[in-house]
Amino acid sequence: MSKFSKGYLYLFFIIFTPIFFLALGASLLFNMTFLYTASFDKYNVSDATQLSEQELKKVASEIQKYFNNGQEYLVITVADLSGDIFVLFDEREQEHMKDVKEIVHLAYGTSVLLLATFVILLFIVYKKKLKEAHAWLIWGGLGTAAAVALCVLLAIADFDSFFNFLHSLFFSEKNSWVFAPDYYLVALFPPDFWIDIGILIGGLIFTGALIMIFIGFWRSGLIYRKIKTYK
């Protein structure tokens, strides 16, 4: 393998490893209904929406199903505590959830494509017995850890601006993700919910980065030699 090809692979792991972990993390978390229901309990969403715990569990389940079915719009009929039956999300909220669904499917496709690419590269490494494989893992892990650290610093400096910046990357229509507090989407998923999700995704990605770095050093023999030295 030429030096150019090896250099390209270094760059590939540094750039695409954090993207893979982000796509994988988003794919998993958007499908964990227990995270929704736990957040509903934590932030007293029942009081804010006047929906019972049973209805909120139904909402969480319907949202998760929506991300994985062929339904174009998220239409959920609920009954509030007084017994009134109504459609939970209005037209603008439904349009937003349609955009979110497209992003979730993009995360699905990205994670599968990059996973397949990593598997192919590992197969090439196995066949050609490339010594640089451990360095790819280390640099991929370091690049991912650095990306997480940068996002944490930006979020701490100004969370609202960082939140809006992330949304602007994925939503073409300006401020289409901004809703007044009286919208049900905001009542169900308040700002603190997204802080929790950010911490969770960041933690998962950072853990994945550390595992990659550890495996890289282990495969390089450095850890083994260190352990042997201290014996």
Secondary structure as UniProt FT lines:
FT   HELIX           3..29
FT   TURN            30..31
FT   HELIX           33..42
FT   TURN            43..44
FT   HELIX           45..49
FT   HELIX           53..66
FT   TURN            67..68
FT   STRAND          77..80
FT   TURN            81..82
FT   STRAND          85..87
FT   HELIX           91..128
FT   TURN            131..132
FT   HELIX           133..157
FT   HELIX           159..170
FT   TURN            174..177
FT   TURN            181..182
FT   HELIX           184..188
FT   HELIX           191..220
FT   HELIX           222..230
//
